[in-house]
Amino acid sequence: MPAYNEARYVRRALESLFAQTYRSLEIIVVDDGSTDETPQILAGLARLDARVRVLRQTNRGIVGALNTGFTAAFEGAAAYIGRMDANDISRPDRIAAQVEYLEANRDVGLVGTWMRTLTPDGVATRRTWTPPELPGAVAWALHFGTALVHASVLGRRHVFESARLEAGGVYRCDGVEHCEDYDLWVRLLALSVRMANVPQLLYERRDLPKGITPTQAEIQARRSLRIAHRLLGSFSEDDARLLVSLHRRHELSAFEAKRAVDLLLELHRDFAATYPMSLREQAMVADDVTRKLWSRLWASSALRPPVTEAETSVLRMRARVASLLMSRRHARSLARVGCGAIQRRILGAREKWTEV
């Protein structure tokens, strides 16, 4: 847990860890040169709970603090290493649910959770982020941006050790500021690490006004695109930009929209052919593709009727997903756009897909 001038919130953050139902914890807090009352608060909490270990350093920023924390964690014997920010809250079952998930899914190396947003005063809002659960869907989503709540992750020790850089840290600090988490996920994906999310709202993040500035947001977007291009290496930088823009629902010209649709279908074919996925994962990825395409089809008059080849592919893919998930709602939607034969096959299906 990195902490810099978090006197207002750090006590509540640590108390949420003290309340975890999973008790076997060491809590490493890196005080990154705080100039407020944070050091005194941390010292008092460490006296109250022997599981708290406070490390103090001159201010090096969040990446420097994270790397200090991971270096300290590697010195211990813990099988799992997790993250949390000093102004957020972990629900009592968070760590237990993540450990249970990793124990039950030995092929998964790192797991996050769903997230709810809090006001600065700690009042829960209706805003949530529910990233995809299964590894195949997470790997697919990483082609367009981050797919894990950074401060919610818990991973196997050897996974983080495998990501250590020559300088000794887990996180890069050269040219990926504000995207250090996304950079790490992409590096882990390149190492064939399977990542997932517990589909429960187990992490609560405060929406604070001290976020990044508009200029920093623009820089972050450019850096995020460069990271995404590492996964989209077979595509040009311009094509990678179109794919990410399609995902983010940015305004595109008619030509760009058509090109983005073709690129998305090509990317999906390549991904489905190379990344090992269960039937349920395939359905989730296919459904995400169709959602992206539907949003573009409705947003761009250039892709509206008459029915295009891309739209036909969308309908067929939606029908397959609906069939796999036995979704009557999807099937009836297809019927309304003229796919009666597909509808009859779906609604008349009797086979129960035990894997879905």
N, C-alpha and C positions, 0 to 999 in steps of 0.2 A: 504494500500500500504506500504509494508516494504521497507526501503531504507538504504543501507549501502555503503557509498563512491560512490554515483551515481551522482556526480557533473556534469559529462559530459552529462547525459541523463535525469535527473529527471525533468528539466524544460520542455522538449518536452513531456514527459509522462503526466505531469499535464496539459499542454496546450491542449493535446488531450482530457482530461476530461472536461476542460473548454468549449471545442467546442461541447460537446454532445448536441444533439437536445432534449434529456430529461434533463430538467434543475433542477429538484428538487433533488439536490444531497448534501450530506455532504461528503467531501473527507478527510478521516483520513489517515495521513501519519505517520508512525512510524520510526523515525530516530534511527537506531539501533547502536548508538555510533559512527557515522561517524567521520573520522579524516581529511576529505578534506573540500571542500567548500559547501558540501551538506547542513549543518545547515543554512548558510547564504542565500543560494538560496531558501530554503524552507520558511525562515522568510520573504523574499521579496515577494514570491508568495502568502503567507498568507495575506500580507497587500494588495495585489492587488485584491484578491478574498476572501470574507468573508466565503465562503463555505469550505475553507481549514483549517483543524485543525491538528496541528503538535504536536506529542508526542515524547519526547526524552528519551532514556533510555541507560544504559550501554550495551555494545554489548552482546547479548544473542543468536545470530544466527537467521535464518529465522523463525524457529518454534516459538521461543520466541517472535519475533516481530509480527508474525501473531496472536498469542494468545493475545498479548497486544492490537492489533487493534480490534479483535473481542470483547474483554471485553469492550472496549470503545464503540463499536457499539451497544452492548446490553444495554448500559445505555441510549441510545436514543430511539426514537419512530419509526424508519424506519421499514417499512413492509418488505423491501428487503435489503440484504447485499451482496455486490459484492467484487471481487478481481481484482487486477492489480499489475504488477511488475513495479518498478521504472525506468526500462530501455526500456520499451515497449511502444506501441502506440495502443490506442483504436480508431477505426473508428468512425466518428461522430454519426452514427445511432446505435452503439453497444447497449448501455443501453436501448434505446427506443425499439429496436427489442426484447431484452430479456424480458423486462417488458410486452410487448405486447404478447409474447409467454406464459408467466406465467399467464397472465390474461385470455388468451383464453384456457389454458389447466390447469384447477384447480387441476387435479390429479398429476401434475408434481411439484416437490418440488425444483428442482435446474436445471439450464440450462447453458450450455457453448456455445461456438461458434466455427466455423472453424477458422483456423489460417494460416497466411502467414509469412514466414521467411524474415527478413531484414538483410542486411549486417550491420556491426558495424556503418557504416556511414549513415544508414537509407535507403539504396537503396533496393527496393523490389526485391526478387528473385523469381524463379519459384517454389521453394519448399513450399509446403503447407501440412497441416494436416487436413483431413476432417473426423473426427470421426463420428460414426453413429448418426443419428438424433433422432430416436424414442426410448422411454424408454425400450422397449423389447430388441432392438438391443444393446443399451448401457449396459443393465444388462447382456446380453450374453457376450459381449466383455470384461466386467470386470472379467470374469473367467480367462482371459489370461493376463491381464495387465490393465493399466489405459485407460480410454475411454473418458476423458474430458481434455481440455486444462485448466490446473489448474488456471492460472492467468486470465482466461476469464470468470469464473463462476459467476453467480448471483443466489442467492437462497432466499427462503422465510426465514424470521427471525426465525420462530419456528423450521425450519429444522436444522439450525445451533445450536440453543439452545438445541435441542434434542440430539445433538452429544457431548455436553459438558461433560468433564471427571471430575472425583472427584477432580482433582487439579484445575479445573475451566476453563481450556483451551479447545479449539475445536480440536487442533492438538496434537497428541502424540509426545513425544520427546524421548521415550525410545525404541531404537532398530529399528526405522523406518526412520532414517535420509535418505534424498534423495528419500524417498517413502511416505512422510507424506500425500501427496494428495491421492495416491492410497489407503492408509490405511483408510483415511476418507471416500472415496467413498464406500469401502467395508463395513464399519460400518454403513453408511447410508442405503446401500442396505439391510443390516440385519434388519434395522428398517422399511423396506418396503417403503422407499423413492424412488419415481420414478424420474429418471434423464434423461435429453435429451440434444440435441444440436441444436441451430439455424443453419440451413445449409447455412450460409453465411460467407464470409471471413471478419469478423468484428474485429479481433485481430491480431496485428502484433508484432512478437517476434524477438528481435535482437539476431543473432547468434554470441555470444561473445566468445573470446578465453579463458575466465576464467572458463570454464565448469569443470565438475568433472574429476579427474584423472583416468587413467586406473584401478588403484587399487580400487578407490572409485566406479567405474562403476561395477567392479566385486562384490563388497559388495552390491551395489544397486540391482544387478540381483538376488543375493541370498535372499535379503530381500523381493524383489518383489515376488519371488517364494513362500516364506513363507506366504505372504499375500494372494496370489492366492490360496494356499492350504486351507485357511480358507473357501473359497467358494467351494472348491473341497473336502470337508470333508469326503465324502463317498469313496474317492479314497486314495490310499496310497501316501506317499511322492514321491516315484519313479514314480507312475502313473501320479501324478500332474506334475512332471518334464517333462515327455514325452508329455503331452498335451501342456504345455507352449512351449516346444521345437518345436512341430509341428506348433504351431501358429507363432513362430519366424523363422521358416524355418531353424532350426539348422540341422546339419548333424546327421543322425540317422542310426544305423545298420538296416539290413533287418528285423531282429526280432523286434527291437524297432519301426520301421516304421509300421509294421503290428499291433503291440500292440497299438500304438498311434491312428491308424485309428479306431480300434475297440472301444477304449476309447472315442474318439470324438463322434462316433455314439451313444454310450451309454449315454454320457453327454447330447447330443442334445435331445434324447428321454426323459430323466428325466426333462430337462429344459422346453421343450415344454409341458410336462404334468403338470407342477406345476406353471409356471409363466404365469399370464393372459396376453394375447397378442391379438391385432387386427389381421385381415387377413394380412394387410400390414406388420406388425411387424413379423409375422410368416414367410412371404416370405423373408424378409430381413435376418432373422436369418438363414433360410434354405440356402439362397444364400451364406452366409458367410461360412457355413459348407462345401458346395460343393466347394467353392474356396479353402479352406484349403485342402480338399481331392484331388482336381485336382492338386494342386501344389505338393503334396506328390506323387501322382500317376506318374507324369511326372518325378519327381526328383529321384525316387527309382526304379531301374530296377526290384527289387523283386516284385513290384506291377504292372508291365506292363503285356500285354497280355501273356497267355490267361486271359480273363476277370474274375476277382475275384468277390466274393459275395459283398465285400465292393464297388467295382467299379460299380456293378449293382445297388447297393443302391444309389450311387452317380448319376447315369444316371436317375433313377426314381425321385430323389429329384430335380435334375436340370429341369426335365420335368415339375414337379409340379410348381416350381418357375416360369418357362417360361410361363406356362399356366396362372398363376395368374397375371403376369405382361404383358401378351399378347405380349411377346417378340419374334418376328420372328427370330431375330438373334440367340437366344438360341435354338429355335426349329430347325433351319437349322443345327446348330452345332450338335444336337442330330441325325439328319438324316445322317450326314456324318459319324457317328460312328455306324450306323446300327439300329437306332430306328425309322424306317419309320412309324410304326403304331402310335407311340407317336407324331411324327411330324404331321401326318395327323389330329390327334385330335386337336392339338394346332392351326395349320394354318386354320382349318375349324371351329374353335370356333366362335360363334357369340355373346355369352353372354358378356356384358360389366360389369366389376367389379367396381362398384361405389366406393368401399372402398379403392381400390388400387390406 
